[in-house]
Amino acid sequence: MDDEPSGTPVVTVPDDRWLGLWRDGEAPVELRVWDLSTPTDLDPELVVMPYEGADRVAGALAGLDRLRVVQLLTAGYDHIRDRLPAGVTLANAAGVHDASTAELAVGLTIAAQRGIGEFARAQSEGAWLYSNRPALADAWVLLVGIGGVGSAIAARLAPFEVLLTRMGLRAREDPYGTVHGVEELPDLLPRHDVVVLAVPFTAATRHLADAAFLAAMPDGALLVNVSRGAVVDTDALLVELTSGRLRAALDVTDPEPLPPGHPLWAAPNTLISPHVGGNTSAFPPRARALLRDQLERFAAGRPLRHVVAGSARPARPALGQPAAPDRPGGTGGAGGGTGTPPVR
C-alpha cells in the first residue's frame, strides 16, 4: 500500500568506524558512509553527523527529501539545532561522554590544585619547584549542573573527600541529598574553594559565570569549565586571572579554538586543554552501542532516545513518497521528548 513505510531505511554514518554494528544479515537498516562534505544521492532517512565540525556541514541536510532524524555524536547540540530542516528530529549522544568528561574535570581540578602544570614546566627547565599546594581533600566544591556529566563528576569527586555542594536549575531533594537552585548562587559562591561548571549551553546559561559571578568567588578560588566556553564571560574571567585573584582550569573556551596570541594563553594560574573531555578511547564503543540501539528503535518505529528537538517517534516516509515532516513540536515518547532537556 502507498501509505505503508518504505522497506529497510537508509542511514548514513560519517565514516567507516560506525559500520558493522550488527552481524551479517541482522542489520535493521542499510548503513552507508557519507561525511556530508559533498552532495549525495543516497536520500537517507536518518543521518549520523560527524563528531567534529557538524555545524560546518549542516547545510548538506537541506536537500534530503526523506530525512526524518539527525543523530549527533556529541552531547552538545547548540551548534546545530537551528540549522536543521523544518520538522526533522534531532537527538544527541547524551551519556556517551559523561565518564570521560567527568574524568577530565577531576583531572583538571587536581592538576590545578596541586600545581602539576607548573611542575611540568619546571621539569623542562631542570628546576626543583618544591612548594605547598592546596589539596582537593577537605576543599569546598560547588558543582553547577547535575545532569549526566555533573552526576558523573559528583561520583568521581566522592573518594577525594571533598565537601560537595550540588546546584541545578531549581532547588529540590533527590536520592543523593540537597540540590540547590541557581537563585542561591550569590550566597554559595563565596563559600567554595572550587567551582565546576557542567551545564548545557542555552540562552539561560550564556555568560552564567559573568563578572558578578566571578567577583563573588573568594580570593584564590578555582573555576573549572567542562561545559561550553560561552558559559563563562571570557573578558570578565581575564580580569580576575590577570589580577591573580582567581585561578582557572578550562577544557572549553570562548572563542574556540582559542587562537594564537589570545590573552587566555598567557593568563597566570590558568590551565587549558583543547576541548578533549569526550574524545577518549571510551568514545567509540559507547557511541557504537548508542547508535545500535537508536537505529533499531528507528527501524522498528519505537521512541528514540535523547531527543532534543522534534518528535521522539517520527513517522517514516511512505513507500515511494518523500518525507512530509511534522512541524516542530511533535509529541515526545519514552526516552525522548520535545524541546530543551532539563537544565543539568
Secondary structure, DSSP 8 states (H G I E B T S, - for coil): -TTSB-SS-EEEESSGGG---S-TT--SSEEEE--SSS--S---SEEE--SS-HHHHGGGGGG-TT--EEE-SSS--TTTGGGS-TT-EEE--TTTSHHHHHHHHHHHHHHHHHTHHHHHHHHHTT---------STT-EEEEE--SHHHHHHHHHHGGGT-EEEEE-SS-EEETTEEEE-GGGHHHHGGG-SEEEE-----TTTTTSB-HHHHHHS-TT-EEEE-S-GGGB-HHHHHHHHHTTS-EEEES--SSSS--TT-HHHH-TTEEE--S-SS-STTHHHHHHHHHHHHHHHHHHT---SSEEES-SS----BTTS------SS----TT--SS-----
